[in-house]
Amino acid sequence: MNHPNKYRHKKIIHIACTLFCVLFCKLNVKADNITDYCFAIGEFTNIKSLNRSLHSLLEVQNPGLSLSLKNDTDNKTINVVFKDSSQVPFSVVLNKIGDYLKQKNMIFPLFIHYNGSEENFVSALNKQNLLNQIFVLPKNKTWPDISNLLLNNKKLVIFNTSDKSVASKYWVNFDDHVYEYPVHTSVIWEGASVLSKNSKTQQFMSLKSFASPFFKEKDLPDNIYNLSTNAYFLEHFLECWKKAGKVPNFIFYSNNKPGNVIHKLTPLLNDQPRVYGTVSSNGVTLSQITWKHNDQCLTDGVFSFPIDEKEDINLTPIKTGYRFSPQPLPLHIDLDKQHIKFVGEQLGVNQGISAYYKFDSSLENSVSPFQKHEGGVFVNDLERGSVLKFENKTFLELSHVEKYNIVNNSFTISIYAKLSNKGNYQDYCILGSTSNSYRKGLHINIRNGKPYFGFFTTDISSSDTLLPSKWYHIVARYNIDNGEQSIFIDGKKVGVSWNHPSFNGKGPLLLGHSIKQNNFFDGLLDDLYIWDRALSDEEIKILSIRNVENINEGTLLDIVIGVFIVILLLILVFLVFKKNVFSIKRKHGSVNPSNASPQGSINLFGGFKVLNAVGENITSSFTPKPRELFLLLLFNTIKNPKGIAKDELTQIIWGNLTSSKISNNRSVTLNRLKKALKHLDGIDVAFENNFWKLSDISTIPCDYKEVVSLIQNNTTTLNNLVPYIKKGRFLPVVKKEWLLDFRTAFNFELIDKLIFLIKNNKSENQPELVYFACNYILELDDQNETALFYLIHNMVDSGSSNKARFIFDKFCKTYKSVNNSKFPYDFNSFLQVSINEF
């Protein structure tokens, strides 16, 4: 008879083992989703390389294998086959994988190219006791966390790359789940220069830059395996990550030399700080998202980007026809992972219209009634009613192009056109501008029957041919965010090209002629719409079926009532909000800069940003010229309460204008600035004793003013300054020469202060502050040896020697390109040198 204690002991042992496994998983494996993880995948062309990899399987980090499998002639066993027709039993490989899974608490990805019997495949795995360790993703489910897979002993994930394979409960189809990054042998270090067209179901990304046939060892820099290995390989992986918006999960290699390096780098990639999240609208994940920080990147609605310590990224998704919130977000490199959910609001087709000409017996812009023009021959068309007619080399002038807000901006132009029956074998211009120089010559033409659209020498054309005596709905779209020029005919996109600069012409918009060429229109035009934004493909398709008025149906009374209700609600919300804000201010006082920007503030670190008293972002109220004037007044008022002398201000802002134009331009800019400042309580522009200044500047928190004060204060610590520089660089995007000079001078003052504080940081005992401050300095001055010294020592002391070596190698590479000589220290000697030598 069995003793009852025996069962109790067995139960206790079972519970103890379960707890141990749980703790082990939690302590040794990060709770990362498997789609966030990087693996090095050996894909070998010969038995020798495979055997070498199998023997070292337990010694390398994050391994996986890619194998071509074939049933043996007896159709019962499976072999691994190579290009030279040599073979090795699949059971040999499975045996080694089984040993790895027994000794390592990690996932093993296995890629197979297999068209054979599922029964044979299952038998082979079953003989090695691997069948129960396979994880196959259930239909319509997302991939789980690694810790969850390990807890359930599901360590083996198999992808079948064959396009002829049948569905199986023991593998998943490669194409359904893995996006293959486009690789070209000629650009192994630059990455592919094409857009990534991801599928929503493809949650993984593979990279085959170092696999056959793409990898050519002769293409590598000299001594690649001895010097600066990390810098070359890791930068390539990060660049691919940035362009695809996906983690390089499976990095394939065919040669053991690069393979050894890739295995060592996978932990760095897995520890790489990143931002990830979703882009959706009305609960639906969107697709075809472009990004403002990288015009070569096209992702689906699930994204991931590495955060680079030397790069400012304001993360902004872009999709025509949508407005996204939250607003552009600067990323914090002190956080390992940041999750962001972007929510898109679909714009109405009536939003952003800058012009609408009905051509109902007049040339009046219905959006702006003051834009009314003389001339034009109007006739009655049986299909469209009153339309505009052109013949005998006639054309019409509308308002100047800047009035339509299409200069250096996105825009969409929609018009109906009908060529006369004289034929279509010449150049007929529908709409354009007067100039015939690069980027200034806007033209929408029909040339030999095919629509053309461009800004002079940036033309794109349609593949479709238009017939005479037939109405067509023609749309030309330009998107400044990705440089896309597109042509649509009757809702269908018939021409597209990317990476074009914006239109920056001047002068009137012309109907029936352009760019000083013999391209006069001959035919009829109707319903000209101009938007100062890029419409979406869907909006343009709807436009070809229904016009804007029908899309946005509703009586005038409905509109008036709706607007009245909205205004009342806004007033009520504002009064309640303002009351709460004032009570919060009285109760809590000022806001710490390490938190979100204070309500009612001027922020210059991380980019120009102004908030009003209720925390609303009013930055867009400061257009370029008023913004430049505002910054000049702000800096000089903080420096000297008197402000800046009138003549000095005039010379800096309007020095390139004649005296006759200065007065008018100054008046217009000042009025626009004062209008923008009305959103900030108390602050205004003042002119006293021949000096311009900002009045009551002390009432509005300003991060620049506070940092200037900290630089001048002898009691300042790193703890005081770091919250400001965590917001990002000071005015990262400026073009004016005086602003560039000012920013450079200020940055040098800030660097000097940070270096002084780093040297005296011992009492604070906060190495993370030193790490962040050093990285910030190297962003501003990538040859600052003092910052490098403290950063490398800080990282080595904290146990990040591998990453420290990578940063050191990058520094040496830049040093050599700048100074045309090697840095006088290697990594080890640099660690021994005294700070006094710098």
KEDREN-532381 format. One line per field, with one value per residue (C-alpha): residue number from 1; y, x, z. Coordinates in steps of 0.2 Angstrom, whole numbers. Layout:
REM KEDREN-532381
k c(NUM_...) $
py c(Y_...) $
px c(X_...) $
pz c(Z_...) $
***
This chain:
REM KEDREN-532381
k c(1_2_3_4_5_6_7_8_9_10_11_12_13_14_15_16_17_18_19_20_21_22_23_24_25_26_27_28_29_30_31_32_33_34_35_36_37_38_39_40_41_42_43_44_45_46_47_48_49_50_51_52_53_54_55_56_57_58_59_60_61_62_63_64_65_66_67_68_69_70_71_72_73_74_75_76_77_78_79_80_81_82_83_84_85_86_87_88_89_90_91_92_93_94_95_96_97_98_99_100_101_102_103_104_105_106_107_108_109_110_111_112_113_114_115_116_117_118_119_120_121_122_123_124_125_126_127_128_129_130_131_132_133_134_135_136_137_138_139_140_141_142_143_144_145_146_147_148_149_150_151_152_153_154_155_156_157_158_159_160_161_162_163_164_165_166_167_168_169_170_171_172_173_174_175_176_177_178_179_180_181_182_183_184_185_186_187_188_189_190_191_192_193_194_195_196_197_198_199_200_201_202_203_204_205_206_207_208_209_210_211_212_213_214_215_216_217_218_219_220_221_222_223_224_225_226_227_228_229_230_231_232_233_234_235_236_237_238_239_240_241_242_243_244_245_246_247_248_249_250_251_252_253_254_255_256_257_258_259_260_261_262_263_264_265_266_267_268_269_270_271_272_273_274_275_276_277_278_279_280_281_282_283_284_285_286_287_288_289_290_291_292_293_294_295_296_297_298_299_300_301_302_303_304_305_306_307_308_309_310_311_312_313_314_315_316_317_318_319_320_321_322_323_324_325_326_327_328_329_330_331_332_333_334_335_336_337_338_339_340_341_342_343_344_345_346_347_348_349_350_351_352_353_354_355_356_357_358_359_360_361_362_363_364_365_366_367_368_369_370_371_372_373_374_375_376_377_378_379_380_381_382_383_384_385_386_387_388_389_390_391_392_393_394_395_396_397_398_399_400_401_402_403_404_405_406_407_408_409_410_411_412_413_414_415_416_417_418_419_420_421_422_423_424_425_426_427_428_429_430_431_432_433_434_435_436_437_438_439_440_441_442_443_444_445_446_447_448_449_450_451_452_453_454_455_456_457_458_459_460_461_462_463_464_465_466_467_468_469_470_471_472_473_474_475_476_477_478_479_480_481_482_483_484_485_486_487_488_489_490_491_492_493_494_495_496_497_498_499_500_501_502_503_504_505_506_507_508_509_510_511_512_513_514_515_516_517_518_519_520_521_522_523_524_525_526_527_528_529_530_531_532_533_534_535_536_537_538_539_540_541_542_543_544_545_546_547_548_549_550_551_552_553_554_555_556_557_558_559_560_561_562_563_564_565_566_567_568_569_570_571_572_573_574_575_576_577_578_579_580_581_582_583_584_585_586_587_588_589_590_591_592_593_594_595_596_597_598_599_600_601_602_603_604_605_606_607_608_609_610_611_612_613_614_615_616_617_618_619_620_621_622_623_624_625_626_627_628_629_630_631_632_633_634_635_636_637_638_639_640_641_642_643_644_645_646_647_648_649_650_651_652_653_654_655_656_657_658_659_660_661_662_663_664_665_666_667_668_669_670_671_672_673_674_675_676_677_678_679_680_681_682_683_684_685_686_687_688_689_690_691_692_693_694_695_696_697_698_699_700_701_702_703_704_705_706_707_708_709_710_711_712_713_714_715_716_717_718_719_720_721_722_723_724_725_726_727_728_729_730_731_732_733_734_735_736_737_738_739_740_741_742_743_744_745_746_747_748_749_750_751_752_753_754_755_756_757_758_759_760_761_762_763_764_765_766_767_768_769_770_771_772_773_774_775_776_777_778_779_780_781_782_783_784_785_786_787_788_789_790_791_792_793_794_795_796_797_798_799_800_801_802_803_804_805_806_807_808_809_810_811_812_813_814_815_816_817_818_819_820_821_822_823_824_825_826_827_828_829_830_831_832_833_834_835_836_837_838) $
py c(0_17_29_45_56_50_59_74_75_73_87_98_94_98_115_119_115_125_140_138_138_153_163_157_164_180_183_177_182_199_200_205_200_188_200_212_200_198_181_176_163_152_148_138_133_118_104_111_127_119_107_121_130_115_111_129_130_131_144_157_169_169_156_149_139_139_123_116_99_85_67_53_41_29_44_40_50_68_75_93_97_110_118_106_92_86_80_77_68_80_70_75_93_90_81_96_107_96_97_116_117_106_117_134_143_152_151_143_149_135_140_125_125_109_102_84_74_81_64_61_78_74_58_65_78_65_54_68_73_90_88_95_110_117_133_137_153_151_159_178_178_189_182_180_186_175_172_165_153_147_145_133_124_130_134_129_140_134_144_135_146_135_143_126_120_115_121_112_113_111_126_143_150_162_174_176_181_188_203_201_217_222_219_224_218_236_244_232_247_260_249_247_264_258_259_244_238_229_218_219_200_201_205_199_206_196_203_194_206_194_178_171_177_195_194_197_197_208_222_223_236_231_222_221_207_215_233_242_227_234_251_243_229_237_253_243_234_250_258_244_245_264_262_247_252_234_226_215_199_186_191_178_174_161_163_159_175_188_175_176_195_195_182_194_209_202_206_224_225_217_230_244_258_259_267_256_257_258_270_268_277_272_257_251_249_259_254_264_276_287_296_314_309_297_300_283_274_266_255_248_253_243_251_250_262_262_277_284_293_305_309_320_312_320_305_310_298_304_298_309_313_311_321_312_315_316_330_326_318_320_304_301_291_288_276_258_257_269_264_277_275_287_290_297_309_307_325_330_334_352_355_364_371_387_390_385_392_386_395_399_414_422_420_421_411_405_402_420_431_445_435_440_441_449_440_423_416_405_393_381_362_349_338_351_367_383_380_390_390_392_394_405_405_414_412_420_426_421_427_425_407_412_416_398_392_380_387_376_366_351_354_346_353_346_351_345_346_342_344_351_339_347_333_329_328_344_352_359_367_367_377_383_398_410_405_393_389_374_372_388_382_374_366_353_349_337_332_320_315_311_321_329_337_346_361_362_348_338_331_315_309_297_280_284_293_306_307_324_329_319_326_320_323_327_329_334_331_335_329_339_326_313_323_313_320_310_312_305_303_300_294_282_285_285_292_294_298_302_313_329_346_358_371_388_399_417_427_424_407_405_395_389_393_391_392_404_390_388_377_386_376_372_366_367_368_367_366_371_366_369_362_367_349_332_323_305_292_288_307_309_293_300_317_309_302_317_335_343_351_334_325_338_339_350_365_382_383_366_373_390_380_368_382_392_376_372_391_390_374_380_396_385_373_388_397_380_376_393_393_376_381_397_387_374_388_395_379_371_385_382_365_355_355_336_334_339_358_370_377_394_392_395_379_380_363_349_362_378_375_388_383_395_397_382_371_372_371_387_385_386_404_409_408_409_427_432_417_423_441_433_424_439_449_435_432_451_455_441_447_465_472_486_474_477_493_497_498_482_473_480_474_457_453_464_468_461_473_490_504_507_489_488_499_489_472_477_483_467_455_465_464_445_443_453_443_427_434_438_419_422_432_448_446_459_468_486_500_512_524_517_499_484_472_459_466_456_442_436_431_416_401_399_384_394_408_395_386_403_406_389_391_407_400_393_381_372_353_341_336_354_354_336_338_352_344_328_337_338_349_368_374_359_366_383_390_409_413_424_410_397_408_412_393_388_401_396_377_380_389_374_362_371_371_352_347_357_349_331_334_338_325_313_320_317_299_298_290_290_309_309_296_307_323_315_309_326_334_322_326_344_341_323_327_331_320_325_319_303_300_301_292_277_276_277_263_252_254_250_234_240_237_230_246_257_249_252_271_272_264_276_291_285_283_301_307_300_307_324_325_314_304_290_294_293_279_262_257_249_263_276_268_271_289_303_316_329_325_332) $
px c(0_7_10_-1_14_22_8_10_28_26_13_25_39_28_23_41_47_33_37_55_51_41_54_67_58_54_72_81_69_62_43_46_34_42_39_51_65_80_88_103_98_111_106_121_126_137_138_154_147_131_141_152_136_128_144_144_125_126_139_131_117_99_102_90_92_86_85_80_72_68_60_73_70_61_49_50_65_70_87_94_100_112_115_129_117_126_114_114_100_87_87_105_100_85_95_106_91_84_100_99_81_85_99_94_78_75_65_72_66_67_64_61_58_48_35_34_23_17_17_35_39_29_38_55_51_42_58_67_53_51_33_25_37_31_21_9_0_-19_-29_-33_-22_-7_10_13_26_42_39_22_30_43_31_21_37_33_51_51_43_44_41_39_46_39_25_19_17_0_-7_-1_-3_15_22_16_18_33_24_9_19_36_40_56_66_71_90_101_119_125_119_123_128_116_100_87_81_63_47_42_25_20_5_-5_-2_16_22_40_54_68_84_96_110_122_115_118_117_117_132_149_163_173_161_165_177_195_198_179_181_195_191_175_164_149_149_147_135_124_122_116_103_97_95_84_74_71_66_54_47_49_62_74_68_77_95_100_119_127_145_151_162_148_137_148_147_128_126_135_125_108_108_112_98_86_91_90_79_63_46_32_13_-1_-10_-28_-45_-62_-54_-47_-29_-24_-11_1_7_22_32_38_55_60_52_58_48_31_23_6_-3_9_26_42_57_74_78_95_105_112_96_81_65_48_37_23_12_6_-9_-18_-35_-31_-26_-17_-16_-6_4_22_31_49_57_66_82_83_68_71_53_40_22_12_-6_-9_-28_-33_-47_-53_-55_-70_-68_-73_-58_-44_-52_-43_-53_-68_-73_-90_-88_-107_-105_-92_-74_-77_-69_-84_-72_-65_-77_-64_-55_-66_-58_-64_-65_-69_-81_-95_-105_-119_-114_-127_-119_-112_-122_-112_-93_-78_-72_-55_-50_-39_-24_-34_-30_-36_-27_-33_-25_-7_-2_2_-16_-21_-8_0_18_30_15_4_-10_-24_-31_-47_-55_-66_-59_-65_-53_-60_-62_-47_-36_-25_-8_0_2_-13_-12_-26_-19_-2_10_20_38_47_61_65_51_43_34_17_8_-6_-5_-12_2_-1_-17_-8_-10_6_9_25_34_46_58_49_35_26_14_-1_-2_-19_-24_-38_-50_-57_-75_-76_-77_-63_-61_-43_-34_-16_-10_7_11_26_28_35_37_23_16_1_-12_-29_-41_-60_-54_-41_-23_-14_3_14_32_40_54_50_53_39_32_39_34_26_14_-4_-12_-16_-31_-27_-9_8_27_28_26_14_3_-14_-29_-43_-59_-70_-66_-78_-78_-60_-56_-40_-36_-21_-18_-16_-33_-33_-35_-52_-58_-52_-62_-78_-75_-75_-93_-100_-95_-90_-107_-116_-103_-107_-126_-136_-146_-139_-151_-143_-126_-130_-138_-124_-111_-120_-122_-103_-98_-109_-101_-84_-87_-94_-79_-67_-75_-75_-57_-50_-58_-50_-33_-33_-37_-24_-11_-15_-15_1_12_24_26_42_51_54_35_24_27_18_1_5_23_36_47_62_71_65_58_48_32_20_5_-8_-16_-27_-13_-18_-4_-4_12_4_-1_17_20_39_42_32_41_58_54_47_63_74_63_63_82_86_73_79_97_93_76_77_76_84_88_76_90_98_81_78_95_93_75_73_91_89_74_74_70_53_48_54_41_26_34_38_20_13_24_22_3_4_15_3_-12_-3_2_-16_-17_-4_-11_-1_13_14_26_32_42_50_65_69_70_59_55_42_33_28_40_42_24_26_37_51_63_77_76_76_92_101_98_104_120_124_120_135_123_116_118_115_99_93_98_95_76_77_89_79_66_78_90_88_79_84_77_82_88_91_110_108_98_111_125_115_111_129_135_121_125_144_139_128_141_154_141_137_156_159_145_150_167_160_146_154_144_127_131_119_128_112_113_131_126_112_122_137_126_118_135_140_124_129_148_152_171_170_184_179_161_167_179_166_153_164_170_151_146_160_157_139_143_139_157_151_140_154_166_153_151_170_172_160_169_185_178_171_187_197_185_186_205_212_221_218_212_228_220_213_199_209_222_208_201_218_221_219_205_219_225_210) $
pz c(0_-5_10_9_12_-4_-14_-2_-6_-24_-24_-14_-26_-41_-34_-30_-48_-55_-44_-49_-67_-66_-56_-68_-83_-74_-69_-85_-99_-102_-104_-122_-136_-148_-162_-153_-152_-163_-168_-179_-192_-200_-218_-225_-243_-238_-224_-217_-212_-205_-194_-188_-183_-175_-164_-157_-155_-136_-136_-147_-142_-150_-163_-177_-193_-210_-220_-236_-233_-245_-243_-246_-260_-248_-244_-226_-220_-222_-227_-227_-245_-251_-267_-272_-270_-254_-240_-221_-211_-204_-188_-185_-185_-174_-161_-159_-158_-145_-135_-136_-130_-115_-109_-114_-108_-125_-141_-156_-173_-187_-205_-217_-236_-237_-249_-243_-232_-215_-209_-211_-204_-188_-187_-187_-174_-163_-163_-155_-142_-150_-156_-140_-139_-156_-155_-170_-169_-169_-183_-180_-164_-160_-156_-137_-125_-124_-106_-109_-122_-111_-96_-107_-114_-132_-137_-155_-169_-187_-203_-220_-234_-248_-258_-262_-244_-237_-221_-205_-186_-185_-195_-200_-218_-219_-231_-220_-205_-210_-220_-230_-231_-248_-251_-265_-266_-271_-256_-242_-230_-235_-234_-248_-254_-257_-247_-236_-241_-225_-223_-207_-204_-206_-188_-191_-202_-210_-216_-228_-231_-225_-233_-250_-263_-257_-246_-254_-242_-254_-252_-233_-227_-223_-207_-204_-191_-182_-181_-176_-180_-171_-179_-197_-193_-180_-189_-204_-194_-186_-202_-209_-193_-195_-214_-211_-195_-189_-178_-189_-180_-191_-197_-209_-213_-224_-218_-200_-199_-200_-191_-176_-176_-178_-164_-152_-158_-156_-137_-141_-153_-140_-127_-140_-133_-144_-147_-153_-154_-166_-178_-179_-182_-175_-168_-184_-187_-202_-216_-228_-214_-219_-205_-205_-197_-212_-229_-235_-222_-225_-212_-207_-192_-180_-179_-170_-171_-163_-152_-157_-144_-157_-166_-163_-168_-167_-170_-182_-193_-209_-219_-232_-226_-207_-193_-179_-160_-149_-157_-163_-148_-144_-138_-122_-124_-105_-107_-114_-121_-125_-131_-140_-148_-162_-165_-182_-185_-203_-211_-220_-239_-236_-224_-231_-246_-251_-268_-277_-294_-300_-317_-316_-327_-316_-310_-291_-278_-267_-253_-253_-262_-263_-275_-290_-307_-324_-341_-347_-360_-352_-362_-358_-359_-360_-348_-335_-337_-336_-340_-345_-363_-370_-389_-400_-387_-373_-355_-338_-323_-305_-289_-284_-280_-262_-259_-261_-249_-261_-260_-250_-244_-248_-260_-271_-287_-294_-310_-324_-342_-359_-374_-391_-405_-414_-408_-393_-402_-394_-377_-369_-352_-340_-326_-320_-315_-326_-322_-332_-319_-308_-294_-299_-315_-309_-324_-326_-345_-357_-368_-383_-374_-358_-342_-335_-318_-311_-305_-321_-323_-310_-321_-319_-332_-334_-342_-348_-364_-364_-379_-386_-383_-367_-349_-337_-318_-316_-299_-296_-278_-270_-252_-245_-231_-243_-259_-268_-284_-291_-305_-304_-318_-314_-296_-302_-298_-315_-311_-295_-290_-274_-266_-276_-268_-266_-277_-273_-287_-287_-298_-303_-306_-324_-332_-349_-350_-341_-340_-355_-368_-382_-372_-373_-368_-381_-374_-358_-340_-325_-306_-300_-282_-273_-256_-245_-240_-249_-250_-248_-262_-255_-254_-272_-278_-269_-278_-295_-291_-281_-279_-263_-260_-262_-250_-237_-238_-226_-227_-222_-207_-201_-203_-194_-179_-178_-178_-165_-153_-155_-151_-135_-130_-133_-122_-108_-108_-109_-94_-83_-89_-85_-68_-64_-71_-60_-45_-48_-51_-34_-25_-33_-40_-54_-63_-62_-79_-78_-80_-95_-101_-89_-95_-103_-108_-121_-125_-135_-130_-141_-154_-154_-144_-136_-125_-119_-101_-103_-110_-129_-142_-151_-160_-177_-173_-175_-194_-199_-200_-184_-175_-180_-174_-158_-154_-158_-146_-133_-133_-132_-118_-107_-110_-107_-101_-113_-128_-145_-154_-168_-181_-176_-176_-194_-200_-194_-199_-215_-220_-237_-242_-249_-237_-246_-242_-224_-216_-224_-220_-202_-199_-206_-196_-180_-182_-185_-170_-159_-165_-160_-143_-139_-134_-120_-106_-102_-114_-129_-140_-134_-142_-129_-131_-149_-142_-146_-132_-125_-111_-95_-101_-83_-81_-94_-90_-103_-103_-111_-98_-84_-92_-94_-75_-71_-81_-72_-55_-45_-35_-50_-51_-65_-56_-60_-79_-85_-85_-98_-109_-109_-119_-133_-142_-141_-157_-167_-183_-188_-205_-202_-201_-185_-176_-181_-174_-158_-155_-158_-145_-132_-135_-131_-115_-110_-114_-103_-89_-91_-92_-76_-67_-73_-66_-50_-49_-37_-22_-31_-35_-49_-64_-75_-75_-81_-94_-101_-100_-109_-123_-125_-126_-140_-149_-150_-152_-158_-156_-137_-130_-112_-114_-122_-107_-94_-105_-108_-90_-84_-96_-91_-73_-75_-85_-103_-110_-126_-130_-123_-136_-150_-145_-144_-161_-169_-161_-168_-186_-185_-178_-193_-206_-198_-193_-207_-194_-181_-163_-152_-141_-143_-131_-118_-117_-117_-101_-93_-98_-85_-88_-86_-103_-111) $
***
